[in-house]
Each structure stands twice: as C-alpha cells, then as structure tokens.
Amino acid sequence: MAQYGRIHEDMNSEFDIAFWQAQSFEARLDAAWELVLLYHEMKGLPDSELEFQRSVGSFQRIRD
C-alpha cells in the first residue's frame, strides 16, 4: 500500500487506518516497539527502563 501526495492539515486518516488494519498483529506490535525504542533514544533514557517492572504484594483475609 502506498499513498502519494502533499501533506496538509486537512488530510484524513482513512489511509492510515486501512494500512494498519491490513498489517498482521506481529507487524503492528513490532512498529509499536520500534516507536518505544525511538522515544527512549531521543529522550536519552536508560535502557533499564525498558525492562518489565514487577510489583509483589499479598493479601490476607483478616479473621475476626
């Protein structure tokens, strides 16, 4: 898929929606991850922020 033309303010997003809906889940996920990596690179953030963060907690029932 390709769209050619000038970029202007009143462009609608029909092509973008059709393009991304035509992509596989994996392709959309890869594109999203690429944006995350680009954002971190542009902001100069540490790579450690890209790791999953885990919170551990527990719940206990209070018995009367």
Predicted model as a PDB file, atoms N, CA, C, CB and O in Angstrom, pLDDT in the B-factor column:
MODEL        1                                                                  
ATOM      1  N   MET A   1       0.842  -1.178   0.000  1.00 73.00           N  
ATOM      2  CA  MET A   1       0.000   0.000   0.000  1.00 73.00           C  
ATOM      3  C   MET A   1       0.881   1.233   0.000  1.00 73.00           C  
ATOM      4  CB  MET A   1      -0.955   0.002   1.209  1.00 73.00           C  
ATOM      5  O   MET A   1       1.910   1.275   0.674  1.00 73.00           O  
ATOM      6  N   ALA A   2       0.481   2.210  -0.741  1.00 74.00           N  
ATOM      7  CA  ALA A   2       1.220   3.467  -0.770  1.00 74.00           C  
ATOM      8  C   ALA A   2       0.256   4.603  -1.018  1.00 74.00           C  
ATOM      9  CB  ALA A   2       2.324   3.444  -1.850  1.00 74.00           C  
ATOM     10  O   ALA A   2      -0.764   4.439  -1.688  1.00 74.00           O  
ATOM     11  N   GLN A   3       0.584   5.740  -0.479  1.00 73.00           N  
ATOM     12  CA  GLN A   3      -0.202   6.942  -0.714  1.00 73.00           C  
ATOM     13  C   GLN A   3       0.776   8.051  -1.047  1.00 73.00           C  
ATOM     14  CB  GLN A   3      -1.095   7.312   0.526  1.00 73.00           C  
ATOM     15  O   GLN A   3       1.751   8.278  -0.331  1.00 73.00           O  
ATOM     16  N   TYR A   4       0.507   8.722  -2.122  1.00 72.00           N  
ATOM     17  CA  TYR A   4       1.378   9.809  -2.552  1.00 72.00           C  
ATOM     18  C   TYR A   4       0.599  11.106  -2.553  1.00 72.00           C  
ATOM     19  CB  TYR A   4       1.969   9.528  -3.948  1.00 72.00           C  
ATOM     20  O   TYR A   4      -0.602  11.123  -2.822  1.00 72.00           O  
ATOM     21  N   GLY A   5       1.281  12.180  -2.254  1.00 71.00           N  
ATOM     22  CA  GLY A   5       0.652  13.493  -2.283  1.00 71.00           C  
ATOM     23  C   GLY A   5       1.302  14.409  -1.271  1.00 71.00           C  
ATOM     24  O   GLY A   5       2.223  14.023  -0.551  1.00 71.00           O  
ATOM     25  N   ARG A   6       0.814  15.600  -1.234  1.00 75.00           N  
ATOM     26  CA  ARG A   6       1.340  16.590  -0.298  1.00 75.00           C  
ATOM     27  C   ARG A   6       0.712  16.396   1.078  1.00 75.00           C  
ATOM     28  CB  ARG A   6       1.079  18.022  -0.812  1.00 75.00           C  
ATOM     29  O   ARG A   6      -0.451  16.012   1.198  1.00 75.00           O  
ATOM     30  N   ILE A   7       1.491  16.664   2.095  1.00 72.00           N  
ATOM     31  CA  ILE A   7       0.985  16.611   3.458  1.00 72.00           C  
ATOM     32  C   ILE A   7       0.346  17.958   3.762  1.00 72.00           C  
ATOM     33  CB  ILE A   7       2.122  16.270   4.485  1.00 72.00           C  
ATOM     34  O   ILE A   7       0.971  19.007   3.604  1.00 72.00           O  
ATOM     35  N   HIS A   8      -0.888  17.915   4.194  1.00 73.00           N  
ATOM     36  CA  HIS A   8      -1.569  19.159   4.560  1.00 73.00           C  
ATOM     37  C   HIS A   8      -2.471  18.906   5.753  1.00 73.00           C  
ATOM     38  CB  HIS A   8      -2.386  19.721   3.367  1.00 73.00           C  
ATOM     39  O   HIS A   8      -2.768  17.761   6.096  1.00 73.00           O  
ATOM     40  N   GLU A   9      -2.899  19.978   6.374  1.00 66.00           N  
ATOM     41  CA  GLU A   9      -3.621  19.881   7.633  1.00 66.00           C  
ATOM     42  C   GLU A   9      -4.948  19.145   7.534  1.00 66.00           C  
ATOM     43  CB  GLU A   9      -3.860  21.239   8.168  1.00 66.00           C  
ATOM     44  O   GLU A   9      -5.344  18.475   8.488  1.00 66.00           O  
ATOM     45  N   ASP A  10      -5.641  19.247   6.419  1.00 64.00           N  
ATOM     46  CA  ASP A  10      -6.970  18.666   6.341  1.00 64.00           C  
ATOM     47  C   ASP A  10      -6.983  17.230   5.815  1.00 64.00           C  
ATOM     48  CB  ASP A  10      -7.831  19.520   5.474  1.00 64.00           C  
ATOM     49  O   ASP A  10      -8.029  16.742   5.388  1.00 64.00           O  
ATOM     50  N   MET A  11      -5.827  16.544   5.839  1.00 71.00           N  
ATOM     51  CA  MET A  11      -5.785  15.142   5.424  1.00 71.00           C  
ATOM     52  C   MET A  11      -6.530  14.299   6.457  1.00 71.00           C  
ATOM     53  CB  MET A  11      -4.310  14.646   5.259  1.00 71.00           C  
ATOM     54  O   MET A  11      -6.397  14.524   7.660  1.00 71.00           O  
ATOM     55  N   ASN A  12      -7.305  13.341   5.989  1.00 77.00           N  
ATOM     56  CA  ASN A  12      -7.971  12.450   6.937  1.00 77.00           C  
ATOM     57  C   ASN A  12      -7.102  11.218   7.155  1.00 77.00           C  
ATOM     58  CB  ASN A  12      -9.386  12.045   6.428  1.00 77.00           C  
ATOM     59  O   ASN A  12      -6.070  11.048   6.506  1.00 77.00           O  
ATOM     60  N   SER A  13      -7.521  10.385   8.051  1.00 83.00           N  
ATOM     61  CA  SER A  13      -6.687   9.245   8.425  1.00 83.00           C  
ATOM     62  C   SER A  13      -7.197   7.937   7.829  1.00 83.00           C  
ATOM     63  CB  SER A  13      -6.618   9.127   9.934  1.00 83.00           C  
ATOM     64  O   SER A  13      -6.813   6.868   8.304  1.00 83.00           O  
ATOM     65  N   GLU A  14      -8.033   7.984   6.822  1.00 86.00           N  
ATOM     66  CA  GLU A  14      -8.584   6.760   6.230  1.00 86.00           C  
ATOM     67  C   GLU A  14      -7.489   5.832   5.719  1.00 86.00           C  
ATOM     68  CB  GLU A  14      -9.533   7.108   5.090  1.00 86.00           C  
ATOM     69  O   GLU A  14      -7.543   4.624   5.949  1.00 86.00           O  
ATOM     70  N   PHE A  15      -6.496   6.386   5.030  1.00 85.00           N  
ATOM     71  CA  PHE A  15      -5.413   5.542   4.518  1.00 85.00           C  
ATOM     72  C   PHE A  15      -4.640   4.902   5.659  1.00 85.00           C  
ATOM     73  CB  PHE A  15      -4.463   6.359   3.635  1.00 85.00           C  
ATOM     74  O   PHE A  15      -4.332   3.711   5.610  1.00 85.00           O  
ATOM     75  N   ASP A  16      -4.324   5.689   6.693  1.00 87.00           N  
ATOM     76  CA  ASP A  16      -3.570   5.152   7.828  1.00 87.00           C  
ATOM     77  C   ASP A  16      -4.325   4.009   8.496  1.00 87.00           C  
ATOM     78  CB  ASP A  16      -3.281   6.258   8.851  1.00 87.00           C  
ATOM     79  O   ASP A  16      -3.737   2.976   8.817  1.00 87.00           O  
ATOM     80  N   ILE A  17      -5.614   4.189   8.702  1.00 89.00           N  
ATOM     81  CA  ILE A  17      -6.418   3.150   9.348  1.00 89.00           C  
ATOM     82  C   ILE A  17      -6.434   1.894   8.489  1.00 89.00           C  
ATOM     83  CB  ILE A  17      -7.860   3.647   9.601  1.00 89.00           C  
ATOM     84  O   ILE A  17      -6.226   0.792   8.997  1.00 89.00           O  
ATOM     85  N   ALA A  18      -6.678   2.052   7.193  1.00 91.00           N  
ATOM     86  CA  ALA A  18      -6.707   0.900   6.285  1.00 91.00           C  
ATOM     87  C   ALA A  18      -5.346   0.200   6.243  1.00 91.00           C  
ATOM     88  CB  ALA A  18      -7.117   1.345   4.867  1.00 91.00           C  
ATOM     89  O   ALA A  18      -5.278  -1.029   6.218  1.00 91.00           O  
ATOM     90  N   PHE A  19      -4.269   0.982   6.237  1.00 91.00           N  
ATOM     91  CA  PHE A  19      -2.927   0.401   6.196  1.00 91.00           C  
ATOM     92  C   PHE A  19      -2.676  -0.467   7.423  1.00 91.00           C  
ATOM     93  CB  PHE A  19      -1.865   1.506   6.103  1.00 91.00           C  
ATOM     94  O   PHE A  19      -2.260  -1.619   7.296  1.00 91.00           O  
ATOM     95  N   TRP A  20      -2.928   0.086   8.620  1.00 92.00           N  
ATOM     96  CA  TRP A  20      -2.610  -0.658   9.837  1.00 92.00           C  
ATOM     97  C   TRP A  20      -3.546  -1.830  10.044  1.00 92.00           C  
ATOM     98  CB  TRP A  20      -2.665   0.255  11.038  1.00 92.00           C  
ATOM     99  O   TRP A  20      -3.139  -2.841  10.616  1.00 92.00           O  
ATOM    100  N   GLN A  21      -4.801  -1.724   9.592  1.00 94.00           N  
ATOM    101  CA  GLN A  21      -5.702  -2.866   9.701  1.00 94.00           C  
ATOM    102  C   GLN A  21      -5.283  -4.000   8.776  1.00 94.00           C  
ATOM    103  CB  GLN A  21      -7.127  -2.442   9.390  1.00 94.00           C  
ATOM    104  O   GLN A  21      -5.585  -5.163   9.044  1.00 94.00           O  
ATOM    105  N   ALA A  22      -4.592  -3.670   7.692  1.00 95.00           N  
ATOM    106  CA  ALA A  22      -4.123  -4.697   6.752  1.00 95.00           C  
ATOM    107  C   ALA A  22      -2.871  -5.405   7.263  1.00 95.00           C  
ATOM    108  CB  ALA A  22      -3.839  -4.071   5.387  1.00 95.00           C  
ATOM    109  O   ALA A  22      -2.496  -6.452   6.735  1.00 95.00           O  
ATOM    110  N   GLN A  23      -2.226  -4.852   8.275  1.00 95.00           N  
ATOM    111  CA  GLN A  23      -0.997  -5.448   8.812  1.00 95.00           C  
ATOM    112  C   GLN A  23      -1.337  -6.542   9.820  1.00 95.00           C  
ATOM    113  CB  GLN A  23      -0.108  -4.367   9.473  1.00 95.00           C  
ATOM    114  O   GLN A  23      -2.402  -6.529  10.436  1.00 95.00           O  
ATOM    115  N   SER A  24      -0.423  -7.476   9.974  1.00 96.00           N  
ATOM    116  CA  SER A  24      -0.610  -8.535  10.965  1.00 96.00           C  
ATOM    117  C   SER A  24      -0.408  -7.970  12.375  1.00 96.00           C  
ATOM    118  CB  SER A  24       0.370  -9.711  10.703  1.00 96.00           C  
ATOM    119  O   SER A  24       0.143  -6.885  12.557  1.00 96.00           O  
ATOM    120  N   PHE A  25      -0.865  -8.729  13.355  1.00 95.00           N  
ATOM    121  CA  PHE A  25      -0.669  -8.329  14.743  1.00 95.00           C  
ATOM    122  C   PHE A  25       0.810  -8.146  15.048  1.00 95.00           C  
ATOM    123  CB  PHE A  25      -1.280  -9.362  15.690  1.00 95.00           C  
ATOM    124  O   PHE A  25       1.204  -7.185  15.709  1.00 95.00           O  
ATOM    125  N   GLU A  26       1.628  -9.078  14.560  1.00 96.00           N  
ATOM    126  CA  GLU A  26       3.070  -9.009  14.814  1.00 96.00           C  
ATOM    127  C   GLU A  26       3.687  -7.754  14.211  1.00 96.00           C  
ATOM    128  CB  GLU A  26       3.765 -10.247  14.256  1.00 96.00           C  
ATOM    129  O   GLU A  26       4.555  -7.133  14.825  1.00 96.00           O  
ATOM    130  N   ALA A  27       3.244  -7.374  13.004  1.00 96.00           N  
ATOM    131  CA  ALA A  27       3.776  -6.170  12.359  1.00 96.00           C  
ATOM    132  C   ALA A  27       3.399  -4.923  13.146  1.00 96.00           C  
ATOM    133  CB  ALA A  27       3.261  -6.057  10.916  1.00 96.00           C  
ATOM    134  O   ALA A  27       4.209  -4.006  13.280  1.00 96.00           O  
ATOM    135  N   ARG A  28       2.178  -4.881  13.667  1.00 96.00           N  
ATOM    136  CA  ARG A  28       1.753  -3.720  14.470  1.00 96.00           C  
ATOM    137  C   ARG A  28       2.511  -3.663  15.780  1.00 96.00           C  
ATOM    138  CB  ARG A  28       0.243  -3.771  14.745  1.00 96.00           C  
ATOM    139  O   ARG A  28       2.902  -2.587  16.233  1.00 96.00           O  
ATOM    140  N   LEU A  29       2.723  -4.836  16.397  1.00 95.00           N  
ATOM    141  CA  LEU A  29       3.471  -4.887  17.647  1.00 95.00           C  
ATOM    142  C   LEU A  29       4.919  -4.461  17.427  1.00 95.00           C  
ATOM    143  CB  LEU A  29       3.417  -6.297  18.247  1.00 95.00           C  
ATOM    144  O   LEU A  29       5.473  -3.717  18.236  1.00 95.00           O  
ATOM    145  N   ASP A  30       5.534  -4.925  16.344  1.00 95.00           N  
ATOM    146  CA  ASP A  30       6.914  -4.526  16.017  1.00 95.00           C  
ATOM    147  C   ASP A  30       7.013  -3.023  15.797  1.00 95.00           C  
ATOM    148  CB  ASP A  30       7.409  -5.270  14.764  1.00 95.00           C  
ATOM    149  O   ASP A  30       7.973  -2.394  16.244  1.00 95.00           O  
ATOM    150  N   ALA A  31       6.032  -2.440  15.113  1.00 96.00           N  
ATOM    151  CA  ALA A  31       6.045  -0.994  14.859  1.00 96.00           C  
ATOM    152  C   ALA A  31       5.897  -0.217  16.161  1.00 96.00           C  
ATOM    153  CB  ALA A  31       4.920  -0.604  13.881  1.00 96.00           C  
ATOM    154  O   ALA A  31       6.560   0.802  16.356  1.00 96.00           O  
ATOM    155  N   ALA A  32       5.037  -0.689  17.046  1.00 94.00           N  
ATOM    156  CA  ALA A  32       4.853  -0.023  18.333  1.00 94.00           C  
ATOM    157  C   ALA A  32       6.130  -0.085  19.164  1.00 94.00           C  
ATOM    158  CB  ALA A  32       3.688  -0.657  19.105  1.00 94.00           C  
ATOM    159  O   ALA A  32       6.523   0.904  19.783  1.00 94.00           O  
ATOM    160  N   TRP A  33       6.782  -1.260  19.176  1.00 92.00           N  
ATOM    161  CA  TRP A  33       8.029  -1.407  19.943  1.00 92.00           C  
ATOM    162  C   TRP A  33       9.126  -0.521  19.355  1.00 92.00           C  
ATOM    163  CB  TRP A  33       8.489  -2.888  19.960  1.00 92.00           C  
ATOM    164  O   TRP A  33       9.936   0.042  20.091  1.00 92.00           O  
ATOM    165  N   GLU A  34       9.150  -0.400  18.027  1.00 93.00           N  
ATOM    166  CA  GLU A  34      10.131   0.474  17.387  1.00 93.00           C  
ATOM    167  C   GLU A  34       9.934   1.925  17.834  1.00 93.00           C  
ATOM    168  CB  GLU A  34      10.024   0.368  15.851  1.00 93.00           C  
ATOM    169  O   GLU A  34      10.908   2.653  18.030  1.00 93.00           O  
ATOM    170  N   LEU A  35       8.682   2.342  17.995  1.00 92.00           N  
ATOM    171  CA  LEU A  35       8.410   3.697  18.478  1.00 92.00           C  
ATOM    172  C   LEU A  35       8.871   3.869  19.925  1.00 92.00           C  
ATOM    173  CB  LEU A  35       6.913   4.013  18.361  1.00 92.00           C  
ATOM    174  O   LEU A  35       9.384   4.928  20.286  1.00 92.00           O  
ATOM    175  N   VAL A  36       8.694   2.844  20.752  1.00 89.00           N  
ATOM    176  CA  VAL A  36       9.155   2.904  22.141  1.00 89.00           C  
ATOM    177  C   VAL A  36      10.670   3.081  22.178  1.00 89.00           C  
ATOM    178  CB  VAL A  36       8.740   1.628  22.915  1.00 89.00           C  
ATOM    179  O   VAL A  36      11.188   3.920  22.914  1.00 89.00           O  
ATOM    180  N   LEU A  37      11.376   2.278  21.374  1.00 90.00           N  
ATOM    181  CA  LEU A  37      12.844   2.369  21.337  1.00 90.00           C  
ATOM    182  C   LEU A  37      13.306   3.728  20.828  1.00 90.00           C  
ATOM    183  CB  LEU A  37      13.425   1.260  20.454  1.00 90.00           C  
ATOM    184  O   LEU A  37      14.258   4.301  21.359  1.00 90.00           O  
ATOM    185  N   LEU A  38      12.645   4.241  19.811  1.00 92.00           N  
ATOM    186  CA  LEU A  38      12.994   5.551  19.262  1.00 92.00           C  
ATOM    187  C   LEU A  38      12.769   6.648  20.293  1.00 92.00           C  
ATOM    188  CB  LEU A  38      12.175   5.840  17.997  1.00 92.00           C  
ATOM    189  O   LEU A  38      13.598   7.547  20.434  1.00 92.00           O  
ATOM    190  N   TYR A  39      11.654   6.580  21.016  1.00 90.00           N  
ATOM    191  CA  TYR A  39      11.357   7.562  22.062  1.00 90.00           C  
ATOM    192  C   TYR A  39      12.450   7.554  23.127  1.00 90.00           C  
ATOM    193  CB  TYR A  39       9.983   7.272  22.706  1.00 90.00           C  
ATOM    194  O   TYR A  39      12.953   8.608  23.515  1.00 90.00           O  
ATOM    195  N   HIS A  40      12.817   6.359  23.596  1.00 88.00           N  
ATOM    196  CA  HIS A  40      13.859   6.264  24.625  1.00 88.00           C  
ATOM    197  C   HIS A  40      15.195   6.793  24.119  1.00 88.00           C  
ATOM    198  CB  HIS A  40      14.018   4.815  25.086  1.00 88.00           C  
ATOM    199  O   HIS A  40      15.928   7.449  24.859  1.00 88.00           O  
ATOM    200  N   GLU A  41      15.506   6.512  22.872  1.00 89.00           N  
ATOM    201  CA  GLU A  41      16.758   7.004  22.289  1.00 89.00           C  
ATOM    202  C   GLU A  41      16.747   8.529  22.192  1.00 89.00           C  
ATOM    203  CB  GLU A  41      16.986   6.384  20.894  1.00 89.00           C  
ATOM    204  O   GLU A  41      17.738   9.183  22.518  1.00 89.00           O  
ATOM    205  N   MET A  42      15.639   9.087  21.749  1.00 90.00           N  
ATOM    206  CA  MET A  42      15.552  10.547  21.586  1.00 90.00           C  
ATOM    207  C   MET A  42      15.605  11.265  22.926  1.00 90.00           C  
ATOM    208  CB  MET A  42      14.265  10.925  20.851  1.00 90.00           C  
ATOM    209  O   MET A  42      16.182  12.348  23.023  1.00 90.00           O  
ATOM    210  N   LYS A  43      15.004  10.668  23.973  1.00 88.00           N  
ATOM    211  CA  LYS A  43      14.985  11.287  25.298  1.00 88.00           C  
ATOM    212  C   LYS A  43      16.245  10.988  26.093  1.00 88.00           C  
ATOM    213  CB  LYS A  43      13.775  10.819  26.071  1.00 88.00           C  
ATOM    214  O   LYS A  43      16.462  11.577  27.152  1.00 88.00           O  
ATOM    215  N   GLY A  44      17.084  10.074  25.594  1.00 88.00           N  
ATOM    216  CA  GLY A  44      18.307   9.730  26.312  1.00 88.00           C  
ATOM    217  C   GLY A  44      18.036   8.964  27.595  1.00 88.00           C  
ATOM    218  O   GLY A  44      18.799   9.078  28.555  1.00 88.00           O  
ATOM    219  N   LEU A  45      16.970   8.192  27.625  1.00 83.00           N  
ATOM    220  CA  LEU A  45      16.605   7.436  28.820  1.00 83.00           C  
ATOM    221  C   LEU A  45      17.432   6.159  28.904  1.00 83.00           C  
ATOM    222  CB  LEU A  45      15.097   7.104  28.817  1.00 83.00           C  
ATOM    223  O   LEU A  45      17.851   5.623  27.878  1.00 83.00           O  
ATOM    224  N   PRO A  46      17.667   5.671  30.111  1.00 82.00           N  
ATOM    225  CA  PRO A  46      18.464   4.445  30.262  1.00 82.00           C  
ATOM    226  C   PRO A  46      17.710   3.214  29.755  1.00 82.00           C  
ATOM    227  CB  PRO A  46      18.853   4.245  31.733  1.00 82.00           C  
ATOM    228  O   PRO A  46      16.482   3.153  29.825  1.00 82.00           O  
ATOM    229  N   ASP A  47      18.453   2.246  29.247  1.00 78.00           N  
ATOM    230  CA  ASP A  47      17.845   1.016  28.742  1.00 78.00           C  
ATOM    231  C   ASP A  47      17.146   0.227  29.842  1.00 78.00           C  
ATOM    232  CB  ASP A  47      18.899   0.148  28.081  1.00 78.00           C  
ATOM    233  O   ASP A  47      16.245  -0.564  29.561  1.00 78.00           O  
ATOM    234  N   SER A  48      17.552   0.434  31.081  1.00 77.00           N  
ATOM    235  CA  SER A  48      16.942  -0.320  32.177  1.00 77.00           C  
ATOM    236  C   SER A  48      15.455  -0.005  32.308  1.00 77.00           C  
ATOM    237  CB  SER A  48      17.658  -0.015  33.494  1.00 77.00           C  
ATOM    238  O   SER A  48      14.708  -0.795  32.884  1.00 77.00           O  
ATOM    239  N   GLU A  49      15.019   1.128  31.786  1.00 77.00           N  
ATOM    240  CA  GLU A  49      13.595   1.474  31.848  1.00 77.00           C  
ATOM    241  C   GLU A  49      12.772   0.634  30.882  1.00 77.00           C  
ATOM    242  CB  GLU A  49      13.395   2.957  31.543  1.00 77.00           C  
ATOM    243  O   GLU A  49      11.545   0.624  30.971  1.00 77.00           O  
ATOM    244  N   LEU A  50      13.419  -0.066  29.965  1.00 78.00           N  
ATOM    245  CA  LEU A  50      12.702  -0.895  29.007  1.00 78.00           C  
ATOM    246  C   LEU A  50      12.366  -2.269  29.568  1.00 78.00           C  
ATOM    247  CB  LEU A  50      13.515  -1.046  27.747  1.00 78.00           C  
ATOM    248  O   LEU A  50      11.662  -3.046  28.924  1.00 78.00           O  
ATOM    249  N   GLU A  51      12.856  -2.572  30.749  1.00 77.00           N  
ATOM    250  CA  GLU A  51      12.593  -3.869  31.354  1.00 77.00           C  
ATOM    251  C   GLU A  51      11.234  -3.855  32.047  1.00 77.00           C  
ATOM    252  CB  GLU A  51      13.707  -4.241  32.353  1.00 77.00           C  
ATOM    253  O   GLU A  51      10.743  -2.804  32.457  1.00 77.00           O  
ATOM    254  N   PHE A  52      10.638  -5.030  32.169  1.00 72.00           N  
ATOM    255  CA  PHE A  52       9.380  -5.134  32.895  1.00 72.00           C  
ATOM    256  C   PHE A  52       9.609  -4.805  34.350  1.00 72.00           C  
ATOM    257  CB  PHE A  52       8.770  -6.535  32.748  1.00 72.00           C  
ATOM    258  O   PHE A  52      10.616  -5.195  34.940  1.00 72.00           O  
ATOM    259  N   GLN A  53       8.675  -4.090  34.917  1.00 71.00           N  
ATOM    260  CA  GLN A  53       8.744  -3.787  36.333  1.00 71.00           C  
ATOM    261  C   GLN A  53       7.726  -4.661  37.043  1.00 71.00           C  
ATOM    262  CB  GLN A  53       8.487  -2.273  36.608  1.00 71.00           C  
ATOM    263  O   GLN A  53       6.584  -4.786  36.600  1.00 71.00           O  
ATOM    264  N   ARG A  54       8.136  -5.253  38.124  1.00 75.00           N  
ATOM    265  CA  ARG A  54       7.245  -6.145  38.854  1.00 75.00           C  
ATOM    266  C   ARG A  54       6.974  -5.589  40.238  1.00 75.00           C  
ATOM    267  CB  ARG A  54       7.843  -7.556  38.950  1.00 75.00           C  
ATOM    268  O   ARG A  54       7.876  -5.121  40.932  1.00 75.00           O  
ATOM    269  N   SER A  55       5.732  -5.651  40.612  1.00 79.00           N  
ATOM    270  CA  SER A  55       5.344  -5.307  41.972  1.00 79.00           C  
ATOM    271  C   SER A  55       4.824  -6.578  42.625  1.00 79.00           C  
ATOM    272  CB  SER A  55       4.267  -4.160  42.000  1.00 79.00           C  
ATOM    273  O   SER A  55       4.016  -7.305  42.048  1.00 79.00           O  
ATOM    274  N   VAL A  56       5.291  -6.827  43.816  1.00 76.00           N  
ATOM    275  CA  VAL A  56       4.880  -8.027  44.520  1.00 76.00           C  
ATOM    276  C   VAL A  56       4.126  -7.604  45.760  1.00 76.00           C  
ATOM    277  CB  VAL A  56       6.095  -8.926  44.879  1.00 76.00           C  
ATOM    278  O   VAL A  56       4.576  -6.747  46.521  1.00 76.00           O  
ATOM    279  N   GLY A  57       3.003  -8.200  45.947  1.00 81.00           N  
ATOM    280  CA  GLY A  57       2.199  -7.902  47.124  1.00 81.00           C  
ATOM    281  C   GLY A  57       1.404  -9.124  47.506  1.00 81.00           C  
ATOM    282  O   GLY A  57       1.349 -10.102  46.759  1.00 81.00           O  
ATOM    283  N   SER A  58       0.803  -9.071  48.639  1.00 80.00           N  
ATOM    284  CA  SER A  58      -0.036 -10.187  49.058  1.00 80.00           C  
ATOM    285  C   SER A  58      -1.242  -9.649  49.802  1.00 80.00           C  
ATOM    286  CB  SER A  58       0.754 -11.182  49.940  1.00 80.00           C  
ATOM    287  O   SER A  58      -1.226  -8.545  50.346  1.00 80.00           O  
ATOM    288  N   PHE A  59      -2.274 -10.451  49.809  1.00 79.00           N  
ATOM    289  CA  PHE A  59      -3.494 -10.105  50.515  1.00 79.00           C  
ATOM    290  C   PHE A  59      -3.796 -11.217  51.508  1.00 79.00           C  
ATOM    291  CB  PHE A  59      -4.682  -9.889  49.527  1.00 79.00           C  
ATOM    292  O   PHE A  59      -3.661 -12.403  51.207  1.00 79.00           O  
ATOM    293  N   GLN A  60      -4.196 -10.810  52.669  1.00 82.00           N  
ATOM    294  CA  GLN A  60      -4.592 -11.795  53.665  1.00 82.00           C  
ATOM    295  C   GLN A  60      -5.938 -11.377  54.246  1.00 82.00           C  
ATOM    296  CB  GLN A  60      -3.514 -11.934  54.786  1.00 82.00           C  
ATOM    297  O   GLN A  60      -6.173 -10.204  54.538  1.00 82.00           O  
ATOM    298  N   ARG A  61      -6.791 -12.341  54.401  1.00 84.00           N  
ATOM    299  CA  ARG A  61      -8.099 -12.070  54.990  1.00 84.00           C  
ATOM    300  C   ARG A  61      -7.921 -11.867  56.484  1.00 84.00           C  
ATOM    301  CB  ARG A  61      -9.106 -13.225  54.701  1.00 84.00           C  
ATOM    302  O   ARG A  61      -7.242 -12.650  57.148  1.00 84.00           O  
ATOM    303  N   ILE A  62      -8.520 -10.835  57.000  1.00 86.00           N  
ATOM    304  CA  ILE A  62      -8.495 -10.573  58.448  1.00 86.00           C  
ATOM    305  C   ILE A  62      -9.619 -11.370  59.068  1.00 86.00           C  
ATOM    306  CB  ILE A  62      -8.641  -9.036  58.775  1.00 86.00           C  
ATOM    307  O   ILE A  62     -10.785 -11.213  58.703  1.00 86.00           O  
ATOM    308  N   ARG A  63      -9.269 -12.212  59.991  1.00 84.00           N  
ATOM    309  CA  ARG A  63     -10.282 -13.045  60.642  1.00 84.00           C  
ATOM    310  C   ARG A  63     -10.681 -12.421  61.963  1.00 84.00           C  
ATOM    311  CB  ARG A  63      -9.763 -14.484  60.860  1.00 84.00           C  
ATOM    312  O   ARG A  63      -9.836 -11.979  62.742  1.00 84.00           O  
ATOM    313  N   ASP A  64     -11.956 -12.392  62.197  1.00 71.00           N  
ATOM    314  CA  ASP A  64     -12.472 -11.816  63.450  1.00 71.00           C  
ATOM    315  C   ASP A  64     -12.375 -12.776  64.594  1.00 71.00           C  
ATOM    316  CB  ASP A  64     -13.902 -11.384  63.287  1.00 71.00           C  
ATOM    317  O   ASP A  64     -12.766 -12.444  65.713  1.00 71.00           O  
TER     318      ASP A  64                                                      
ENDMDL                                                                          
END                                                                             
